[in-house]
């Protein structure tokens, strides 16, 4: 599917049709007005001669042909059909990272198409009977920085052309794309708005990583950040409005977490019908450590559950079978 922004056009009747309608409704064409006080005569009357300079139009031609029906705008669907992220028995598996480098995750180690083939291979063991694996690229598009930069917000955006390259790859390969933002000292909504152009695509979702949401005197990588429920709700309200306004399918809206302190008052985070809200539990370590983290922060009554696996830091890395045995059940897995 090659996505194009929807457009609407109004249809205007041609001048010839307007002229025909005017002549057809003119009293002179039917022998003048009805006499007051009684019905019009049923006797045939000769048509009045047309005014000078006006060509008479045969009665049969005075009824304009109906205008062609305007085509309904195409309603976009998700890869494989449908408009619900976890509909049609989808199980999501993602590669995580940023473009052009493997330093932040496996996604950027190779070009998108080569990486997609590796992702499919990694995802295959997670499939259960009746399920369909949905590949996902989770791309860090705003990266937290150790320095303030020229604007003092401790973050920078990757090039739009790189993001467009992943959108194109998602279209070629039937994948979802999730934009991950690390805002530094900015706030999530301010940064998310910078990516509205990409989020208008029906297959592009959004992930917030509170680890990198700094306070006014904090520096990324020196502390673990946090976000309030109120800020999360502002972002989700804005994103849901975009979905509704553009008649888009449901979008992934993901929150990363590995400490309870990273999400303030999570019970106040609002459910949005047009967003698939995923709580993605991160944190590396041994299987027992990862299970303990998962048990401590998981909120399955509020979110669909996600779980991260690390190629390098997990020792040993949990198998697909072990992940599928987690309770509450996981429906989104990512590799970093």
Buried (B, 14 or more C-beta within 10 A) or exposed (E): BEBEEEEEEEEEEEEEEEEBBEBBEBEBBBBEEEEEEEEEEEEEEEEBEBEEEEEEBEEEEBEBEEEEEEEEEEEBBBBEEBBEBBBBEBBBBBBBBBBEEBEBBBBBBBEBEEBBEBBBEBBEEBBEEEEEBBBBBBBBBBBBBEEEEEEEBBBBBBEEEBBEBBBBBBBEBBBBBBBBBBBBBBBBBEBBEBBEEBBBBBBBBBBBBBBBBBEEEBBBEEEBBBBBBEBBBBBBBBBBEBBEEBEBBBBBBBBBBBBEEBBBEBEEBBEBEBBBBBBBBBBBBEBEEBBEBBEEBBBEEBBBBBBBBBBEEBEEBBEBEBBBEBEBEBBBBBBB
